[in-house]
Amino acid sequence: MLNHSRFNKFVILLTSITLFSTFISSCANWLPEAHRQDVLQGNEIKQEMLNKIHPGMNKSEITSIIGNPSLKDPFHANRWDYIYRFIPGRQEAEQSRLTLYFEGEKLIRIDDSEYKEPRSLDGSEDKEPKPLDAKEE
């Protein structure tokens, strides 16, 4: 024999859960979105660093200034690619590419046609840091 009181409570509970989950899922578009972390990938090469390299330099001098390349193609050993990608939260990604061409150990050409100065994380321009004992003016 079926206990109607117990069955009615079960139906009410099941209906309540269904209605509650439908309500929550339908209202999800007005809920705030979760924070997305800024993502930095590759070599961040500032203009000052780029200004220090020039044709005629050897590979070790270049790596001491701008670091190791993010991409060394085994099929093009005479080419180094420095790729930088910045994805600020939910905004569109920014990408910069610097390609260096070598003959042996010597740099012969710099392709900076796709180079863009990377912006700082806080969106402000980089400024010289003040000494700790400096007074505000």
Beta strands, then each sheet from edge to edge (+ up, - down):
strand 1: 39-42
strand 2: 71-72
strand 3: 79-87
strand 4: 94-103
strand 5: 106-111
sheet 1: 1+ 3- 2+
sheet 2: 1+ 3- 4+ 5-
end
